[in-house]
Amino acid sequence: MQIDAFVDGMEELGDLGPGASLPPPLPPKKASKGMWIVGVLVVLLAAGLGIGAGWFLLVGQQPAAPLLPAPPAPRPVAEPVEPEAPPEVMQLDEVVFDSDEPAAPAP
């Protein structure tokens, strides 16, 4: 079974408990001068492309026409208009829903 094979593989490792000896860690790799030069060139190229695209999109274009239309010319002052009489208003004293009886007229 797979579990037996796993257990056998773990027994071959020996004791790896707290105090067991582990191999020493690998020393960190240092980047070579060539890698530094390539990295700096990539960063400068990306910065130049970003600045160029911004210059082309924002500065290189002609100024756009104003988005808002010109305000309309002021109208001449007209004579004051008298307000109209308000329409006749009917007030209900009571509202009854779902009623079989007809509503009585208000006095």
PyMOL commands that set and color helices and strands:
alter all, ss='L'
color gray80, all
select helices_A, chain A and resi 2-13+33-59
alter helices_A, ss='H'
color red, helices_A
deselect
rebuild
show_as cartoon
